[in-house]
């Protein structure tokens, strides 16, 4: 594990961020996965987008345990 963080999102809330902007050098030049854990009985939806230098993008599939 590289790092751990907590995102406080209220019920029916929303957040979005760029991983490089939020975690900078901790994730620079690394490949891997991001894991979200929800409280017991909670639900989370995730959309991952990967962009290249030309602005083209593709989705990253979310996997459920």
DAKA-V199591 format. One record per residue. N is the residue number from 1. RES is the residue in one letter. SS is DSSP state (hx for helix, st for strand, lp for the rest). PSI is psi in radians with two decimals (none if undefined). OMEGA is omega in degrees with one decimal (999 if undefined). Layout:
n:N res:RES ss:SS psi:PSI omega:OMEGA
n:N res:RES ss:SS psi:PSI omega:OMEGA
//
This chain:
n:1 res:X ss:lp psi:2.32 omega:179.6
n:2 res:X ss:lp psi:-0.81 omega:179.8
n:3 res:X ss:lp psi:2.96 omega:178.4
n:4 res:X ss:lp psi:2.52 omega:-178.5
n:5 res:X ss:lp psi:2.79 omega:177.1
n:6 res:X ss:lp psi:2.30 omega:175.0
n:7 res:X ss:lp psi:2.01 omega:178.1
n:8 res:X ss:lp psi:1.91 omega:-178.9
n:9 res:X ss:lp psi:2.13 omega:-179.1
n:10 res:X ss:lp psi:2.83 omega:177.0
n:11 res:X ss:lp psi:2.33 omega:-177.5
n:12 res:X ss:lp psi:0.32 omega:-179.0
n:13 res:X ss:lp psi:-3.09 omega:-176.4
n:14 res:X ss:lp psi:2.58 omega:170.5
n:15 res:X ss:lp psi:2.71 omega:174.1
n:16 res:X ss:lp psi:2.59 omega:179.1
n:17 res:X ss:lp psi:2.79 omega:175.3
n:18 res:X ss:lp psi:2.18 omega:-177.8
n:19 res:X ss:hx psi:-0.73 omega:-178.4
n:20 res:X ss:hx psi:-0.66 omega:178.3
n:21 res:X ss:hx psi:-0.67 omega:-175.4
n:22 res:X ss:hx psi:-0.67 omega:-173.7
n:23 res:X ss:hx psi:-0.02 omega:172.2
n:24 res:X ss:hx psi:-2.07 omega:-172.7
n:25 res:X ss:hx psi:-0.36 omega:179.5
n:26 res:X ss:hx psi:-0.49 omega:-178.4
n:27 res:X ss:lp psi:0.01 omega:-176.7
n:28 res:X ss:lp psi:2.34 omega:176.6
n:29 res:X ss:lp psi:0.49 omega:179.4
n:30 res:X ss:lp psi:2.68 omega:173.1
n:31 res:X ss:lp psi:2.62 omega:179.1
n:32 res:X ss:lp psi:-2.60 omega:-178.6
n:33 res:X ss:lp psi:2.80 omega:179.3
n:34 res:X ss:lp psi:2.28 omega:-178.4
n:35 res:X ss:lp psi:2.27 omega:175.4
n:36 res:X ss:lp psi:2.32 omega:175.8
n:37 res:X ss:lp psi:2.36 omega:179.8
n:38 res:X ss:lp psi:2.69 omega:175.9
n:39 res:X ss:lp psi:2.78 omega:178.3
n:40 res:X ss:lp psi:2.23 omega:179.8
n:41 res:X ss:lp psi:-0.07 omega:-178.9
n:42 res:X ss:lp psi:2.87 omega:177.9
n:43 res:X ss:lp psi:2.52 omega:179.4
n:44 res:X ss:lp psi:2.45 omega:171.3
n:45 res:X ss:lp psi:2.46 omega:-175.8
n:46 res:X ss:lp psi:2.44 omega:172.4
n:47 res:X ss:lp psi:2.13 omega:178.7
n:48 res:X ss:st psi:2.31 omega:177.1
n:49 res:X ss:st psi:2.39 omega:178.1
n:50 res:X ss:st psi:2.18 omega:-178.7
n:51 res:X ss:st psi:2.58 omega:172.5
n:52 res:X ss:lp psi:-3.10 omega:-173.9
n:53 res:X ss:lp psi:-0.32 omega:178.6
n:54 res:X ss:lp psi:-0.12 omega:-178.9
n:55 res:X ss:lp psi:-0.13 omega:176.9
n:56 res:X ss:lp psi:2.64 omega:-179.5
n:57 res:X ss:st psi:2.88 omega:173.6
n:58 res:X ss:st psi:2.79 omega:178.5
n:59 res:X ss:st psi:2.70 omega:176.6
n:60 res:X ss:st psi:2.13 omega:-176.3
n:61 res:X ss:lp psi:2.43 omega:174.8
n:62 res:X ss:lp psi:2.33 omega:-179.4
n:63 res:X ss:lp psi:2.39 omega:177.8
n:64 res:X ss:lp psi:2.49 omega:177.3
n:65 res:X ss:lp psi:none omega:999
//
